[in-house]
Amino acid sequence: TQIINNCLLGRLSMKKWKKICCIVVSMVLMIAILCIAVLHKQIKSVNSIEKVTDDFYIMNYYADYKLDNMLEQGISTEEELEDFLSANIFFGYSISGNESYYGGGCTAFSVMTPEGKYISGKNFDYDPTEILLVYTHPEDGYASYSMVDLDIMGVGKKNDVSSDSLFGKITMLSAPYLVCEGMNEKGVFIGIEELETEAIHQDNGKTDLLLFLAVRAMLDKCVTVDECISLLGNYDIHTQFDTPFHLLISDANGKSVVVEWVDNQMNVLDHNYCTNFQLSDGKDYWVGIGQDRYETVEKKLKETENILSIEDAMKLLHDTRIEWNGEWDTEWSVVYNQSDFSVDVCIRMDYDHVYRISREYFK
C-alpha cells in the first residue's frame, strides 16, 4: 500500500510539474509575441540594414520615430535629444552620442538639367567616418532619403561600437534625427554646411528646436522652399555641438535659398550654392573657408547658365572635393534628383563607382 501511495504521489507531482512547465512556456511565448508585436517595426528596420561597401550602409526605416512628440517637446541641446531618443526610441535605455563631434567643409548647389528637371549636389567633407543612407517613409509624412555620418551617434571604427555589431545597428534607430542632408519625395532638398562664425541660439519665446531636427521636420512636412522657411520661423533654432551652420534649401519648382542666422536672426538669401562662409552682410560677411570651392562652382554655373546634367553635377562635386589634408577629406558626394526622387551616391571620392538609389530599391 505504501509503495502504491508513493507512486501516486510521484505521478501527481509529475503532473503538477508538467503543468507548471506549460504555464511558464506559455508565459514566455506570450511575452515573446508581445515583444515582437511592439518591436516588429524596429526589428524590421534593424534587419534591413545593408552593408553596400566598406563604410557605407543603407537602411529602410519602418519604425515610428515620434516626430510630432519631438516637435511639441522642444529640444535645444544634445542632452535633451539623447533623453528624447532614450524615452521614445529606445524604451528608456540610456544612450549618448559623440559629444566631441565637429564638422568640416562642405559644398552644395542646386541647378536645372538640360531636360528641365531640378537637381542638387552636395559634398560632405569630414575626417574618415562611416556612412548611412536612411530611407524613411512615415505614415503621416513624406518619404525621404537622408545621409547620416555614423560618427555623430558614436558608431564606427573611431568609436567603441562597430557598425556591424547588433548594438551598432540598434543605435542606428536614432538616424532620422541626425541627418546631415536629404531630399523628400516632393523634391525638397536641404543641405547643412558648417560656418566659422557664432553658434545659433535663438531666444524669441518660441519652441526650441535643434537644427538637425528642423531638417528632419522639413523633410517630413514641407513641399516647397517657402514652407521650409515658414517652419523654421515657427521655432527658436539652436545648433548642436555649439557650432554654426547655414542651409541650402531648394525644391522641385526650381526655387533655391541659403538660410543663415546673423546675430540669431534668420536671414534668407536667394542663392543656389554655398560652401563654408557667411554670405549675409554684416561683421562676419565672407568669414569662413571654402572660397576657392565657391568660386569653382560659381564659374561653372555662370558658364552653363545654371544648367547641368546629373553627370556634370557629379563632375562638379569631383572638382570641389577635398583631398586628405591632415584633418578631413570628402567622405561622400551625392546628386539629388528632385524631379525623379532618386540619388546618385559616391563614397570617399570613388567617382568611378556611382550607386543610383530610387524608391524601387526598397521594395
N, C-alpha and C positions, 0 to 999 in steps of 0.2 A: 504493500500500500504506500509506504514512504517513497519507494522508488517511482511509483506511478505519479504521486503528487509532485515530486521534484521535476519529473519530465513535463507535467502540465504547466508548472510554474515557469520552466525554461521556455516552453513554447509560447506562453503568454508574454514573457519578457522579450522574446524574439519578435513577436508580432508588434509589441509596443515599440521596439527599436526600429523596425521597418517603417512603422507609421511616422515616427519622429524624423527618420531619414527622408521620407517622402515629403513631409512638411517643409523641411529645410531646403531640399532640392527645389520644391515649388516656389519657395520664397526667393531663392537665388535667381531662378528663371524669371520670376516676376520683376525683380529688381533690374535684371539684365535687360528685359524687354522694355521696362520703363526708361532706363538709361538710353537705350537705342532710340526710343520714341522721342526723347527730349533732345538727344545729341546727334540725331542721324544727319542733320544738315552740316553740323560741324565735322562729323566723321567723314561725310562725303566730300567736304571742302578739302580736308587734310589729305584724303586719299587721291584727290585729283592732282596734287602737286606733281609736276613732271620736270625732271632734270633734262633740259634740252641739250645743253653742252656745259663744259666746265664753268661753274659760277653763274649759270643762267637758268632760272626756273620759271615755270608758268603755272598759275593756279586758277581754277574755276571756283569762284566763291559763291556757295549756295546759302550760307547761314545769314541770319538777320543780325546786322551789326548795330542796330538800335540808334539810327541816325537822329530821329526826331527826339529821342530821350537826351542824346548828347547836346543837341541844339538848345533844348529847353533848360538844361542844367547850367550851361555856361562854363567854359573851361579856358583858363588863361595861362596855365603853367604845365610843364611836363608832368609834374607830380599829380596834378588833378586829372590829367589824361590817363596816367597809369592807374589811378584809383577807379576811374570810369571803366577802363578796359577790364580791370580785375572784377568789378561788380557785375558788368553787363556782358562780357565776352567769355571770361574765364571762371565764372561761378564762384567768385570770392578768392580765388588763388592769387596771391600777391605776385606782381610782375614788375620788372623795371627794364628800361631801355638803356641805350648807350648815352650817358649824360656827357661824355667827352666828345660827342659827335660835333664836327664842324664841316662847313661846306667848302666848295672850291670855286671854280669858274664854270660858267655855262653860256651857251649861245642858243638863241631862239629866233625864229622868223615865221611869218605867215604870208603865203603868196597864192596866186591862182595858176592852174595848169593851162597848157595850150587848149585843152578841151573845155575849159570854163569851170573846172572843179576847183575846190579850195583845199589846200594842204598846209600843214605846219611842220617845221623841222626843229629838232631840239637835241643838243649835245648836253650830256651830264658829265661834268669833269670833277673828279674826286680821287682820293688815293684808292688803290685797288680794293674792291669790295665785291660782294656777291649780289646778284640782281634778281628781282622778281617782277614779272608782268602778271598783274592780277586782273581778272575779268569779273566784274560784279554786275549783277542783274537783279536788283531789289524789286520786290513786288510792287512797291509804291514809288518807284523812281526809275530813272533812265539807266540803261546798261552802259558800261564804260570800260575802257582799258586804262590801267594806271601802271606807271613804273615806280618801283619801290627799291630803295637802297637798303638791303637787309642789315647793314651795319647800324642803321638807326635803331632797330629793335634788339640790338645786341646779339645778332646771329651771324655766323660766318667764321672764316678762318682766323680773323683777328680777335675773335671772342672765344669764350669757353663753350659756346653752344654751336654744334655743327649744323649746317643747313640740311644735311642728310639724316640727322637724327630725328627720332619721333618728337622729342621735346622741341627741336628746332622747327619742325613742320607745324606743330601745335602753336608755337609762338607766332607763326605767320598768319594766324587768325586775326592778328591786330593790323594786318596790312592795309585794309581800306582807309585807315586813319593816318597813314604815314606815307602818302603818295608825294612824289617829287614833281609829277606832271601827269597829264592824262587827257583823254578825249571821250566824250559820251556819244551815244548813238544819234543824237540830234546835231552833232557836228561841232559842239563847243570844245575848244582846246584851251587848256590852261597850263602854263609852264612857270615854274618858280626859278628865279635867278638870285643868287646872293649878291649883296651890296657890301660896301665898306663904310657905311655912314653910321646911323644910330638904330638900335633895335626899336621895333614898333610896339608901343604900349598905349593904346588909346584909353581915354577915361571920359566918356561922354554920357555916362549913366545908362548905357545900353548893355545888353547881354554880352558877356565876354566870349571870345572865340579865337583859338589859335589859328594861324594862317593855314597850316596843313589841313586842319579840319574844315576851314572855309572852302578849300579846294574840293574836298570830298562833297560838301554840301552843294557847291555849284555844279559839279559833275552829275549829281543825282537829281537836281531840281531845275536846272536852267536850260533854256533853249537858245538864247541869244546873249550877246555881249551885254546888252542893256539890262537883262535880267540878272546877270552876274554882278554888275555894278550895283544894282539895287539891293541884292542880297548882302554884299559887302557893307553897304551903307547902313544896314539894319543892326550891325554888331560893332562892339568895341574890339578891334583886331589886335592881337598880340603875336609876336614872333617867338618861336621856340629857340632854345639854345642861346638866348639873348643875342640873336644875330639878325641883322636887317635883310630884307628881301624885297624884290618887286616882282610883278606878274606880267606876263604877256598873255592876253586873252583874245581869242578870235572865234568866229562862228562860221557856219556853213553859208551865210549870206555875204561873206567877204569882209565883214567889219573886224578890225583889229585895234586893240588899245594896249598901252602899257599903263599899269596901275602902280603908283608909288604912294608912300606915306611920308610927307615932308612936314617936320615938326608935328608928327602924329595926326596930320590932316590928309585925308585921301585926295590924291590928285590923279586925274585921268588924262592921258595923252593919246591923241590919235596917231598911233605909230605901229608899225608892223614888224619891228625887230629890236632886239636889245641884247646886251651882254651883262656886264657886272659893274656898271657905274650908273650914277643917278642922271636921269635925263631931264628932270624938272628943274626949273630955275630956282635959285637960292644959293645959300652958302656952300652947299655940297654939290652944286652942279658940276658934272663931269668927274666927280670923285669916285674912285674905284679902279678896277682893272678891266682889261678886255677891249681897250680902244682899238687895238690892231685887228682883233676879230670883228669888231663892229664895222670898221672901215672896209674889211673884206666883203662882208655881207652887203653893206651899203653900195659898194661899187658894182657888185654883181646884180643887185636888184635894180639899180639905175640902168645898167646896160640892157637888161631884159624887160624893163618896164613892169617889174613885179610879176613876171610870168616864168615859171619853172616847171619842168616835168618832175615826176617823182624821182627819177634817176638823177636829174640835175640838182634837185634839192638834197639828195644824199651826197652828191659830189660836193656841194657847198658845205655840208656838215664835215665832210672829209677835209676840206680846205681850211676849216676853222677849228679843227681838232687841236688838242694839246698833247704833245708827246710828253713822256715822263720827264718831269723837271725837278725831281727830288722831293716833291710834295704831292702832286697829283697828275693825272692824265685823263683822257676821255674814256669814261667807263662804258657809256652807251651812246648810240646815235639812233634817233627814231624819226621817221617821216610819218605823220598822221594824215591819213586821207579822210578829210572831214565830210566829204560828199558820199563816200562809199563805206565808211565805218570800218576801215582796215588800217593796219600799221605795218611798216617795214622797219625791222629792228636789226642793228649791227652791234655786236658786243666787242668791247676792247679794241676798237679801230680795225676789226677784221672786215673790211669793206668788200672782200671777195665772197663773204657769206652773209646773205640777207635773208632773214626769217620774215616771211609775209604771213601775218596772222589776221584772220577775219572771224566773224561770228560763227561760221561753219566749223572752224577749228574746235569749237567747244560742244558740238552736237554729237 
